[in-house]
């Protein structure tokens, strides 16, 4: 995901994302981009990636 590179380049410490629970393809994209699943809330599956400093 290009947005991860943009966030890292801009100095972000954390990037969060969400996916529809019924959209397995979107969830796989998040995981393959290096994001980890952190739970479900508000009707979405939540993902997170933390950048080392």
mmJSON file of the N, C-alpha and C atoms, coordinates in Angstrom:
{"data_MODEL":{"atom_site":{
"group_PDB":["ATOM","ATOM","ATOM","ATOM","ATOM","ATOM","ATOM","ATOM","ATOM","ATOM","ATOM","ATOM","ATOM","ATOM","ATOM","ATOM","ATOM","ATOM","ATOM","ATOM","ATOM","ATOM","ATOM","ATOM","ATOM","ATOM","ATOM","ATOM","ATOM","ATOM","ATOM","ATOM","ATOM","ATOM","ATOM","ATOM","ATOM","ATOM","ATOM","ATOM","ATOM","ATOM","ATOM","ATOM","ATOM","ATOM","ATOM","ATOM","ATOM","ATOM","ATOM","ATOM","ATOM","ATOM","ATOM","ATOM","ATOM","ATOM","ATOM","ATOM","ATOM","ATOM","ATOM","ATOM","ATOM","ATOM","ATOM","ATOM","ATOM","ATOM","ATOM","ATOM","ATOM","ATOM","ATOM","ATOM","ATOM","ATOM","ATOM","ATOM","ATOM","ATOM","ATOM","ATOM","ATOM","ATOM","ATOM","ATOM","ATOM","ATOM","ATOM","ATOM","ATOM","ATOM","ATOM","ATOM","ATOM","ATOM","ATOM","ATOM","ATOM","ATOM","ATOM","ATOM","ATOM","ATOM","ATOM","ATOM","ATOM","ATOM","ATOM","ATOM","ATOM","ATOM","ATOM","ATOM","ATOM","ATOM","ATOM","ATOM","ATOM","ATOM","ATOM","ATOM","ATOM","ATOM","ATOM","ATOM","ATOM","ATOM","ATOM","ATOM","ATOM","ATOM","ATOM","ATOM","ATOM","ATOM","ATOM","ATOM","ATOM","ATOM","ATOM","ATOM","ATOM","ATOM","ATOM","ATOM","ATOM","ATOM","ATOM","ATOM","ATOM","ATOM","ATOM","ATOM","ATOM","ATOM","ATOM"],
"id":[1,2,3,4,5,6,7,8,9,10,11,12,13,14,15,16,17,18,19,20,21,22,23,24,25,26,27,28,29,30,31,32,33,34,35,36,37,38,39,40,41,42,43,44,45,46,47,48,49,50,51,52,53,54,55,56,57,58,59,60,61,62,63,64,65,66,67,68,69,70,71,72,73,74,75,76,77,78,79,80,81,82,83,84,85,86,87,88,89,90,91,92,93,94,95,96,97,98,99,100,101,102,103,104,105,106,107,108,109,110,111,112,113,114,115,116,117,118,119,120,121,122,123,124,125,126,127,128,129,130,131,132,133,134,135,136,137,138,139,140,141,142,143,144,145,146,147,148,149,150,151,152,153,154,155,156,157,158,159],
"type_symbol":["N","C","C","N","C","C","N","C","C","N","C","C","N","C","C","N","C","C","N","C","C","N","C","C","N","C","C","N","C","C","N","C","C","N","C","C","N","C","C","N","C","C","N","C","C","N","C","C","N","C","C","N","C","C","N","C","C","N","C","C","N","C","C","N","C","C","N","C","C","N","C","C","N","C","C","N","C","C","N","C","C","N","C","C","N","C","C","N","C","C","N","C","C","N","C","C","N","C","C","N","C","C","N","C","C","N","C","C","N","C","C","N","C","C","N","C","C","N","C","C","N","C","C","N","C","C","N","C","C","N","C","C","N","C","C","N","C","C","N","C","C","N","C","C","N","C","C","N","C","C","N","C","C","N","C","C","N","C","C"],
"label_atom_id":["N","CA","C","N","CA","C","N","CA","C","N","CA","C","N","CA","C","N","CA","C","N","CA","C","N","CA","C","N","CA","C","N","CA","C","N","CA","C","N","CA","C","N","CA","C","N","CA","C","N","CA","C","N","CA","C","N","CA","C","N","CA","C","N","CA","C","N","CA","C","N","CA","C","N","CA","C","N","CA","C","N","CA","C","N","CA","C","N","CA","C","N","CA","C","N","CA","C","N","CA","C","N","CA","C","N","CA","C","N","CA","C","N","CA","C","N","CA","C","N","CA","C","N","CA","C","N","CA","C","N","CA","C","N","CA","C","N","CA","C","N","CA","C","N","CA","C","N","CA","C","N","CA","C","N","CA","C","N","CA","C","N","CA","C","N","CA","C","N","CA","C","N","CA","C","N","CA","C","N","CA","C","N","CA","C"],
"label_alt_id":[null,null,null,null,null,null,null,null,null,null,null,null,null,null,null,null,null,null,null,null,null,null,null,null,null,null,null,null,null,null,null,null,null,null,null,null,null,null,null,null,null,null,null,null,null,null,null,null,null,null,null,null,null,null,null,null,null,null,null,null,null,null,null,null,null,null,null,null,null,null,null,null,null,null,null,null,null,null,null,null,null,null,null,null,null,null,null,null,null,null,null,null,null,null,null,null,null,null,null,null,null,null,null,null,null,null,null,null,null,null,null,null,null,null,null,null,null,null,null,null,null,null,null,null,null,null,null,null,null,null,null,null,null,null,null,null,null,null,null,null,null,null,null,null,null,null,null,null,null,null,null,null,null,null,null,null,null,null,null],
"label_comp_id":["UNK","UNK","UNK","UNK","UNK","UNK","UNK","UNK","UNK","UNK","UNK","UNK","UNK","UNK","UNK","UNK","UNK","UNK","UNK","UNK","UNK","UNK","UNK","UNK","UNK","UNK","UNK","UNK","UNK","UNK","UNK","UNK","UNK","UNK","UNK","UNK","UNK","UNK","UNK","UNK","UNK","UNK","UNK","UNK","UNK","UNK","UNK","UNK","UNK","UNK","UNK","UNK","UNK","UNK","UNK","UNK","UNK","UNK","UNK","UNK","UNK","UNK","UNK","UNK","UNK","UNK","UNK","UNK","UNK","UNK","UNK","UNK","UNK","UNK","UNK","UNK","UNK","UNK","UNK","UNK","UNK","UNK","UNK","UNK","UNK","UNK","UNK","UNK","UNK","UNK","UNK","UNK","UNK","UNK","UNK","UNK","UNK","UNK","UNK","UNK","UNK","UNK","UNK","UNK","UNK","UNK","UNK","UNK","UNK","UNK","UNK","UNK","UNK","UNK","UNK","UNK","UNK","UNK","UNK","UNK","UNK","UNK","UNK","UNK","UNK","UNK","UNK","UNK","UNK","UNK","UNK","UNK","UNK","UNK","UNK","UNK","UNK","UNK","UNK","UNK","UNK","UNK","UNK","UNK","UNK","UNK","UNK","UNK","UNK","UNK","UNK","UNK","UNK","UNK","UNK","UNK","UNK","UNK","UNK"],
"label_asym_id":["A","A","A","A","A","A","A","A","A","A","A","A","A","A","A","A","A","A","A","A","A","A","A","A","A","A","A","A","A","A","A","A","A","A","A","A","A","A","A","A","A","A","A","A","A","A","A","A","A","A","A","A","A","A","A","A","A","A","A","A","A","A","A","A","A","A","A","A","A","A","A","A","A","A","A","A","A","A","A","A","A","A","A","A","A","A","A","A","A","A","A","A","A","A","A","A","A","A","A","A","A","A","A","A","A","A","A","A","A","A","A","A","A","A","A","A","A","A","A","A","A","A","A","A","A","A","A","A","A","A","A","A","A","A","A","A","A","A","A","A","A","A","A","A","A","A","A","A","A","A","A","A","A","A","A","A","A","A","A"],
"label_entity_id":["1","1","1","1","1","1","1","1","1","1","1","1","1","1","1","1","1","1","1","1","1","1","1","1","1","1","1","1","1","1","1","1","1","1","1","1","1","1","1","1","1","1","1","1","1","1","1","1","1","1","1","1","1","1","1","1","1","1","1","1","1","1","1","1","1","1","1","1","1","1","1","1","1","1","1","1","1","1","1","1","1","1","1","1","1","1","1","1","1","1","1","1","1","1","1","1","1","1","1","1","1","1","1","1","1","1","1","1","1","1","1","1","1","1","1","1","1","1","1","1","1","1","1","1","1","1","1","1","1","1","1","1","1","1","1","1","1","1","1","1","1","1","1","1","1","1","1","1","1","1","1","1","1","1","1","1","1","1","1"],
"label_seq_id":[1,1,1,2,2,2,3,3,3,4,4,4,5,5,5,6,6,6,7,7,7,8,8,8,9,9,9,10,10,10,11,11,11,12,12,12,13,13,13,14,14,14,15,15,15,16,16,16,17,17,17,18,18,18,19,19,19,20,20,20,21,21,21,22,22,22,23,23,23,24,24,24,25,25,25,26,26,26,27,27,27,28,28,28,29,29,29,30,30,30,31,31,31,32,32,32,33,33,33,34,34,34,35,35,35,36,36,36,37,37,37,38,38,38,39,39,39,40,40,40,41,41,41,42,42,42,43,43,43,44,44,44,45,45,45,46,46,46,47,47,47,48,48,48,49,49,49,50,50,50,51,51,51,52,52,52,53,53,53],
"pdbx_PDB_ins_code":[null,null,null,null,null,null,null,null,null,null,null,null,null,null,null,null,null,null,null,null,null,null,null,null,null,null,null,null,null,null,null,null,null,null,null,null,null,null,null,null,null,null,null,null,null,null,null,null,null,null,null,null,null,null,null,null,null,null,null,null,null,null,null,null,null,null,null,null,null,null,null,null,null,null,null,null,null,null,null,null,null,null,null,null,null,null,null,null,null,null,null,null,null,null,null,null,null,null,null,null,null,null,null,null,null,null,null,null,null,null,null,null,null,null,null,null,null,null,null,null,null,null,null,null,null,null,null,null,null,null,null,null,null,null,null,null,null,null,null,null,null,null,null,null,null,null,null,null,null,null,null,null,null,null,null,null,null,null,null],
"Cartn_x":[0.841,0.0,0.881,0.668,1.455,1.286,0.113,-0.144,0.805,1.261,2.19,3.521,3.997,5.237,5.109,3.974,3.736,3.731,3.022,2.941,4.323,5.074,6.423,7.31,7.256,8.064,7.709,6.457,6.005,6.298,6.864,7.226,6.162,5.14,4.091,4.675,4.171,4.593,3.68,2.414,1.408,0.485,0.044,-0.959,-2.058,-3.289,-4.438,-5.291,-5.94,-6.836,-7.977,-9.011,-10.121,-10.647,-11.328,-11.895,-13.257,-14.09,-15.397,-15.18,-15.839,-15.653,-16.011,-16.879,-17.294,-16.324,-15.353,-14.426,-13.076,-12.984,-11.758,-10.579,-10.819,-9.733,-9.095,-9.892,-9.368,-8.543,-9.009,-8.275,-6.925,-6.895,-5.63,-4.652,-5.159,-4.3,-3.659,-4.438,-3.907,-2.805,-3.062,-2.087,-0.832,-0.976,0.189,1.008,0.373,1.092,1.849,1.711,2.439,1.629,0.343,-0.505,-0.994,-1.138,-1.632,-3.059,-3.829,-5.221,-5.227,-5.938,-5.964,-7.349,-8.336,-9.665,-10.768,-11.961,-13.144,-13.922,-14.406,-15.274,-16.024,-17.177,-17.97,-18.322,-18.358,-18.702,-17.538,-16.326,-15.143,-14.077,-13.226,-12.035,-10.929,-10.253,-9.243,-7.83,-6.985,-5.6,-4.674,-3.413,-2.439,-1.043,-0.25,1.187,1.908,2.95,3.754,5.122,5.615,6.905,7.96,9.072,10.177,10.861,11.386,12.075,13.551],
"Cartn_y":[-1.179,0.0,1.235,2.082,3.305,4.207,4.174,5.059,4.762,3.517,3.182,3.893,3.887,4.596,6.094,6.647,8.081,8.426,7.629,7.883,7.779,6.743,6.562,7.74,8.15,9.268,10.587,10.713,11.949,11.967,10.86,10.812,10.276,9.629,9.06,7.952,7.832,6.764,5.549,5.793,4.734,5.013,3.948,4.06,3.062,3.544,2.683,2.578,1.427,1.234,0.321,0.291,-0.595,-1.215,-2.332,-3.056,-3.616,-3.757,-4.378,-5.856,-6.379,-7.775,-8.758,-8.364,-9.235,-9.187,-8.278,-8.095,-8.723,-10.023,-10.76,-10.276,-9.89,-9.414,-8.153,-7.232,-6.008,-6.327,-7.274,-7.677,-8.288,-9.084,-9.687,-8.617,-7.598,-6.5,-5.81,-5.55,-4.899,-5.757,-7.046,-7.946,-8.071,-8.173,-8.292,-7.01,-5.9,-4.618,-4.451,-5.43,-5.371,-4.884,-4.685,-4.237,-5.459,-5.297,-6.416,-6.122,-7.178,-7.073,-6.833,-5.8,-5.471,-5.63,-6.027,-6.265,-5.803,-5.811,-5.364,-4.397,-3.334,-2.392,-1.548,-1.104,-0.243,-0.864,-2.183,-2.856,-3.009,-2.743,-2.856,-3.724,-4.301,-4.995,-3.947,-3.788,-2.741,-3.295,-2.504,-2.883,-1.763,-2.133,-1.162,-1.542,-0.537,-0.734,0.364,-0.019,0.939,1.017,2.224,2.432,2.626,1.938,2.098,3.441,3.958,5.252,5.073],
"Cartn_z":[0.0,0.0,0.0,-0.958,-1.074,0.133,0.744,1.883,3.053,3.185,4.259,4.026,2.803,2.476,2.68,2.317,2.499,3.987,4.783,6.227,6.868,6.493,7.045,6.664,5.407,4.93,5.578,5.986,6.631,8.125,8.641,10.052,10.981,10.439,11.298,12.169,13.372,14.287,14.154,13.801,13.733,12.553,11.908,10.854,11.16,11.172,11.448,10.196,10.044,8.921,9.323,8.51,8.802,7.518,7.686,6.559,6.952,5.968,6.169,6.511,7.544,7.912,6.796,5.885,4.789,3.607,3.652,2.537,2.868,2.663,2.98,2.14,0.897,0.032,0.611,1.094,1.697,2.945,3.723,4.923,4.557,3.507,3.06,2.582,1.896,1.439,2.631,3.66,4.871,5.489,5.62,6.238,5.38,4.085,3.196,3.157,3.474,3.522,4.836,5.727,6.989,8.172,7.964,9.061,9.836,11.133,11.95,12.396,12.462,12.91,14.415,14.852,16.278,16.899,16.105,16.673,15.758,16.308,15.584,16.456,15.829,16.545,15.524,15.91,15.047,13.711,13.646,12.41,11.439,11.892,11.043,11.698,10.872,11.342,11.359,12.494,12.662,12.483,11.793,11.531,11.979,12.234,12.751,12.277,11.972,11.743,12.519,13.227,13.995,13.341,13.161,12.535,13.612,13.483,14.427,14.227,15.268,15.198,15.307],
"occupancy":[1.0,1.0,1.0,1.0,1.0,1.0,1.0,1.0,1.0,1.0,1.0,1.0,1.0,1.0,1.0,1.0,1.0,1.0,1.0,1.0,1.0,1.0,1.0,1.0,1.0,1.0,1.0,1.0,1.0,1.0,1.0,1.0,1.0,1.0,1.0,1.0,1.0,1.0,1.0,1.0,1.0,1.0,1.0,1.0,1.0,1.0,1.0,1.0,1.0,1.0,1.0,1.0,1.0,1.0,1.0,1.0,1.0,1.0,1.0,1.0,1.0,1.0,1.0,1.0,1.0,1.0,1.0,1.0,1.0,1.0,1.0,1.0,1.0,1.0,1.0,1.0,1.0,1.0,1.0,1.0,1.0,1.0,1.0,1.0,1.0,1.0,1.0,1.0,1.0,1.0,1.0,1.0,1.0,1.0,1.0,1.0,1.0,1.0,1.0,1.0,1.0,1.0,1.0,1.0,1.0,1.0,1.0,1.0,1.0,1.0,1.0,1.0,1.0,1.0,1.0,1.0,1.0,1.0,1.0,1.0,1.0,1.0,1.0,1.0,1.0,1.0,1.0,1.0,1.0,1.0,1.0,1.0,1.0,1.0,1.0,1.0,1.0,1.0,1.0,1.0,1.0,1.0,1.0,1.0,1.0,1.0,1.0,1.0,1.0,1.0,1.0,1.0,1.0,1.0,1.0,1.0,1.0,1.0,1.0],
"B_iso_or_equiv":[0.0,0.0,0.0,0.0,0.0,0.0,0.0,0.0,0.0,0.0,0.0,0.0,0.0,0.0,0.0,0.0,0.0,0.0,0.0,0.0,0.0,0.0,0.0,0.0,0.0,0.0,0.0,0.0,0.0,0.0,0.0,0.0,0.0,0.0,0.0,0.0,0.0,0.0,0.0,0.0,0.0,0.0,0.0,0.0,0.0,0.0,0.0,0.0,0.0,0.0,0.0,0.0,0.0,0.0,0.0,0.0,0.0,0.0,0.0,0.0,0.0,0.0,0.0,0.0,0.0,0.0,0.0,0.0,0.0,0.0,0.0,0.0,0.0,0.0,0.0,0.0,0.0,0.0,0.0,0.0,0.0,0.0,0.0,0.0,0.0,0.0,0.0,0.0,0.0,0.0,0.0,0.0,0.0,0.0,0.0,0.0,0.0,0.0,0.0,0.0,0.0,0.0,0.0,0.0,0.0,0.0,0.0,0.0,0.0,0.0,0.0,0.0,0.0,0.0,0.0,0.0,0.0,0.0,0.0,0.0,0.0,0.0,0.0,0.0,0.0,0.0,0.0,0.0,0.0,0.0,0.0,0.0,0.0,0.0,0.0,0.0,0.0,0.0,0.0,0.0,0.0,0.0,0.0,0.0,0.0,0.0,0.0,0.0,0.0,0.0,0.0,0.0,0.0,0.0,0.0,0.0,0.0,0.0,0.0],
"pdbx_formal_charge":[null,null,null,null,null,null,null,null,null,null,null,null,null,null,null,null,null,null,null,null,null,null,null,null,null,null,null,null,null,null,null,null,null,null,null,null,null,null,null,null,null,null,null,null,null,null,null,null,null,null,null,null,null,null,null,null,null,null,null,null,null,null,null,null,null,null,null,null,null,null,null,null,null,null,null,null,null,null,null,null,null,null,null,null,null,null,null,null,null,null,null,null,null,null,null,null,null,null,null,null,null,null,null,null,null,null,null,null,null,null,null,null,null,null,null,null,null,null,null,null,null,null,null,null,null,null,null,null,null,null,null,null,null,null,null,null,null,null,null,null,null,null,null,null,null,null,null,null,null,null,null,null,null,null,null,null,null,null,null],
"auth_seq_id":[1,1,1,2,2,2,3,3,3,4,4,4,5,5,5,6,6,6,7,7,7,8,8,8,9,9,9,10,10,10,11,11,11,12,12,12,13,13,13,14,14,14,15,15,15,16,16,16,17,17,17,18,18,18,19,19,19,20,20,20,21,21,21,22,22,22,23,23,23,24,24,24,25,25,25,26,26,26,27,27,27,28,28,28,29,29,29,30,30,30,31,31,31,32,32,32,33,33,33,34,34,34,35,35,35,36,36,36,37,37,37,38,38,38,39,39,39,40,40,40,41,41,41,42,42,42,43,43,43,44,44,44,45,45,45,46,46,46,47,47,47,48,48,48,49,49,49,50,50,50,51,51,51,52,52,52,53,53,53],
"auth_comp_id":["UNK","UNK","UNK","UNK","UNK","UNK","UNK","UNK","UNK","UNK","UNK","UNK","UNK","UNK","UNK","UNK","UNK","UNK","UNK","UNK","UNK","UNK","UNK","UNK","UNK","UNK","UNK","UNK","UNK","UNK","UNK","UNK","UNK","UNK","UNK","UNK","UNK","UNK","UNK","UNK","UNK","UNK","UNK","UNK","UNK","UNK","UNK","UNK","UNK","UNK","UNK","UNK","UNK","UNK","UNK","UNK","UNK","UNK","UNK","UNK","UNK","UNK","UNK","UNK","UNK","UNK","UNK","UNK","UNK","UNK","UNK","UNK","UNK","UNK","UNK","UNK","UNK","UNK","UNK","UNK","UNK","UNK","UNK","UNK","UNK","UNK","UNK","UNK","UNK","UNK","UNK","UNK","UNK","UNK","UNK","UNK","UNK","UNK","UNK","UNK","UNK","UNK","UNK","UNK","UNK","UNK","UNK","UNK","UNK","UNK","UNK","UNK","UNK","UNK","UNK","UNK","UNK","UNK","UNK","UNK","UNK","UNK","UNK","UNK","UNK","UNK","UNK","UNK","UNK","UNK","UNK","UNK","UNK","UNK","UNK","UNK","UNK","UNK","UNK","UNK","UNK","UNK","UNK","UNK","UNK","UNK","UNK","UNK","UNK","UNK","UNK","UNK","UNK","UNK","UNK","UNK","UNK","UNK","UNK"],
"auth_asym_id":["A","A","A","A","A","A","A","A","A","A","A","A","A","A","A","A","A","A","A","A","A","A","A","A","A","A","A","A","A","A","A","A","A","A","A","A","A","A","A","A","A","A","A","A","A","A","A","A","A","A","A","A","A","A","A","A","A","A","A","A","A","A","A","A","A","A","A","A","A","A","A","A","A","A","A","A","A","A","A","A","A","A","A","A","A","A","A","A","A","A","A","A","A","A","A","A","A","A","A","A","A","A","A","A","A","A","A","A","A","A","A","A","A","A","A","A","A","A","A","A","A","A","A","A","A","A","A","A","A","A","A","A","A","A","A","A","A","A","A","A","A","A","A","A","A","A","A","A","A","A","A","A","A","A","A","A","A","A","A"],
"auth_atom_id":["N","CA","C","N","CA","C","N","CA","C","N","CA","C","N","CA","C","N","CA","C","N","CA","C","N","CA","C","N","CA","C","N","CA","C","N","CA","C","N","CA","C","N","CA","C","N","CA","C","N","CA","C","N","CA","C","N","CA","C","N","CA","C","N","CA","C","N","CA","C","N","CA","C","N","CA","C","N","CA","C","N","CA","C","N","CA","C","N","CA","C","N","CA","C","N","CA","C","N","CA","C","N","CA","C","N","CA","C","N","CA","C","N","CA","C","N","CA","C","N","CA","C","N","CA","C","N","CA","C","N","CA","C","N","CA","C","N","CA","C","N","CA","C","N","CA","C","N","CA","C","N","CA","C","N","CA","C","N","CA","C","N","CA","C","N","CA","C","N","CA","C","N","CA","C","N","CA","C","N","CA","C","N","CA","C"],
"pdbx_PDB_model_num":[1,1,1,1,1,1,1,1,1,1,1,1,1,1,1,1,1,1,1,1,1,1,1,1,1,1,1,1,1,1,1,1,1,1,1,1,1,1,1,1,1,1,1,1,1,1,1,1,1,1,1,1,1,1,1,1,1,1,1,1,1,1,1,1,1,1,1,1,1,1,1,1,1,1,1,1,1,1,1,1,1,1,1,1,1,1,1,1,1,1,1,1,1,1,1,1,1,1,1,1,1,1,1,1,1,1,1,1,1,1,1,1,1,1,1,1,1,1,1,1,1,1,1,1,1,1,1,1,1,1,1,1,1,1,1,1,1,1,1,1,1,1,1,1,1,1,1,1,1,1,1,1,1,1,1,1,1,1,1]
}}}
